[in-house]
Amino acid sequence: MKETSFTRKELKYLYQCFKQNCPSGYVTREQFVMIFRQFFSMQRLSDPGTYAHLVFNTFDDDNNGRISFSEFAQELSMFSKGTIEERLDWVFDLYDTKRREYITEDDYQKVALAMYAVVGVHYWKEKHIPPSVKRHLKHQFQSLDVNKDGKITRAEFIEGCQKDEQILESMEALRIYL
């Protein structure tokens, strides 16, 4: 309870659900990807696998290749009851796969293309991303790179996202309610 914003009753319920689906007490990367695919295969062409791996990396705080109930509960608490800053901080970590504390345009494109794949747009499989998509992603990246140094810091990312109504609406739509 100290690590989350959940009540004792909510945590008991979550733990029962977690143990029922993960009797070992943890979720491996493979299990996580499989579960993610079941929930997020929106259409025949969607492939949430790449995105699931990225999400897994943000949940696996201790980098041991599995998600414990504690890690799961903390992340779920942040999604359901966290502030916009906390959720944007998590999204930054999603993009910052190399843990450098900044995002490059390649990092940004990698995650964006993984998100497209979740909804069935498979640009990542093509050697050539359509110019309109490249321009759109470049524009988004540049709008967040305030000092124009080719890197988006955590502060630039959070501040830039908070100024974008579409991003804020998307973040609210992603909020998980228990």
Secondary structure, 3 states (H helix, E strand, C coil): CCCCCCCHHHHHHHHHHHHHHCCCCEEEHHHHHHHHHHHHCCCCCCCCHHHHHHHHHHHCCCCCCEEEHHHHHHHHHHHHHCCHHHHHHHHHHHHCCCCCCEECHHHHHHHHHHHHHHCCCCHHHCCCCCHHHHHHHHHHHHHHCCCCCCCEEHHHHHHHHHCCHHHHHHHHHCCCCC
